[in-house]
């Protein structure tokens, strides 16, 4: 179960807005996180708390195909990103690092910045606790759910290798 305050953005939030290109030489999540949303929302890191939820309208994560952007989001403490739709490569990169993304037009339309959401990824529900609304969303298929639960592809692979050694 995920629970947090919403930080909502508009359409076409690209990877340069999420993490400006001049920071692509940084390699750790901790380093990348310091610059998350720097140009799009300079106050973002001061506002976000662990477990909070990022939201946008359409085409979130468009632009370049780098994994740095979802890493910076995850490192900031964001537990999930909800949008009407995502750029395909951004979606895959986020799943690969264990950052859950949900597509739901109705949730986006009926949620504002500052609302508190509770998300049940396995049950496929999002509750807007501020407005007493409940929404149904698609659960992840088996393998994708395992990647998210494990914390991403690398951790999933580590766990699988470890279980074979035991």
C-alpha positions in Angstrom: 0.0 0.0 0.0 1.4 3.4 -1.0 0.2 6.6 0.5 1.2 10.2 -0.1 0.5 13.8 -1.1 0.1 14.5 -4.8 2.5 16.8 -6.7 0.6 17.5 -10.0 2.1 18.7 -13.3 0.7 19.3 -16.8 1.3 17.7 -20.2 4.6 16.8 -21.9 6.9 16.8 -18.9 10.0 15.7 -20.6 13.1 14.0 -19.2 15.0 17.3 -19.4 12.4 18.9 -17.2 12.6 16.0 -14.8 16.4 16.0 -14.8 18.3 18.7 -16.8 20.9 17.3 -19.2 23.9 18.9 -17.6 23.7 16.3 -14.8 23.9 13.2 -17.0 27.5 12.6 -15.9 26.3 11.8 -12.4 26.0 8.1 -11.7 24.3 7.5 -8.3 20.6 8.0 -7.4 21.6 10.2 -4.5 23.5 12.6 -6.8 20.8 12.6 -9.5 18.1 13.3 -6.9 19.6 16.7 -5.9 18.5 18.0 -9.3 15.1 16.4 -9.8 12.6 18.8 -11.3 15.2 21.6 -10.9 13.9 23.6 -13.9 10.3 22.6 -13.9 9.6 23.1 -10.2 12.6 24.6 -8.3 10.8 24.0 -5.0 10.0 20.3 -5.6 12.7 18.8 -3.4 11.6 21.1 -0.5 8.0 20.0 -0.8 8.3 16.3 -1.5 8.2 13.8 1.4 8.9 10.1 1.3 5.9 8.3 -0.1 4.5 11.2 -2.0 3.0 10.8 -5.5 3.8 12.6 -8.7 1.0 13.2 -11.2 0.8 14.6 -14.7 -1.6 14.8 -17.5 -0.3 13.4 -20.8 2.9 12.2 -22.3 4.9 12.2 -19.1 8.6 11.3 -19.5 8.8 12.2 -23.2 12.2 13.2 -24.6 15.4 11.2 -24.4 15.5 7.6 -23.3 17.8 7.9 -20.4 17.2 6.1 -17.1 18.4 9.1 -15.1 15.0 10.8 -15.0 13.1 8.0 -13.3 16.1 7.4 -11.0 15.9 11.0 -9.8 12.2 10.7 -9.2 12.5 7.5 -7.2 15.4 8.9 -5.3 13.4 12.0 -4.3 11.0 9.8 -2.3 8.2 9.6 -4.8 6.5 6.3 -4.4 4.5 6.3 -7.7 3.8 8.4 -10.7 0.3 8.6 -12.1 -0.6 10.1 -15.5 -3.0 9.8 -18.4 -0.2 8.2 -20.4 3.6 7.9 -20.4 6.3 7.9 -23.1 7.0 4.2 -23.8 10.7 4.2 -23.0 10.2 6.2 -19.8 7.6 3.7 -18.7 10.0 0.8 -19.3 12.9 2.6 -17.6 10.8 3.3 -14.6 9.7 -0.3 -14.2 13.3 -1.5 -14.6 14.3 0.6 -11.5 11.2 -0.4 -9.5 9.3 2.9 -9.8 5.6 2.2 -10.2 3.7 4.1 -12.9 -0.1 4.0 -13.3 -2.2 5.3 -16.2 -5.6 6.5 -15.2 -7.3 9.5 -16.9 -10.1 9.6 -14.3 -7.8 9.9 -11.3 -5.8 12.6 -13.0 -9.0 14.6 -13.9 -10.3 14.4 -10.3 -7.2 14.9 -8.3 -5.4 18.1 -7.4 -1.9 19.0 -6.0 -2.1 18.5 -2.3 -4.7 15.7 -2.3 -3.7 12.6 -0.4 -3.9 9.3 -2.3 -3.7 5.7 -1.1 -2.7 3.2 -3.8 -3.1 -0.6 -3.7 -1.0 -1.8 -6.6 -1.9 -5.5 -6.3 -5.6 -4.7 -5.7 -5.8 -2.2 -8.5 -7.3 0.7 -6.5 -6.5 4.3 -5.9 -8.3 6.1 -3.1 -8.3 9.9 -3.0 -8.6 10.3 0.7 -9.0 14.1 0.4 -12.1 13.8 -1.8 -13.4 10.4 -0.7 -13.2 9.0 -4.2 -12.1 5.5 -5.2 -10.8 4.5 -8.7 -10.1 1.2 -10.3 -6.8 0.8 -12.2 -5.2 -2.2 -13.9 -2.8 -4.2 -11.8 0.6 -5.1 -13.2 1.0 -8.4 -15.0 3.0 -11.1 -13.1 6.6 -10.4 -14.1 6.2 -6.6 -14.0 4.7 -6.8 -10.5 7.6 -8.9 -9.4 10.1 -6.3 -10.8 8.2 -3.5 -8.9 8.0 -5.5 -5.7 11.7 -6.4 -5.9 12.8 -2.8 -6.4 13.7 -3.1 -10.0 15.4 -5.4 -12.5 18.8 -5.4 -10.8 17.4 -6.3 -7.4 15.1 -8.9 -9.0 18.0 -10.5 -10.7 20.1 -10.5 -7.4 17.2 -12.1 -5.6 16.8 -14.8 -8.2 20.5 -15.6 -8.3 20.6 -15.8 -4.5 17.6 -18.1 -4.3 19.4 -20.5 -6.7 22.5 -20.6 -4.5 20.4 -21.6 -1.4 
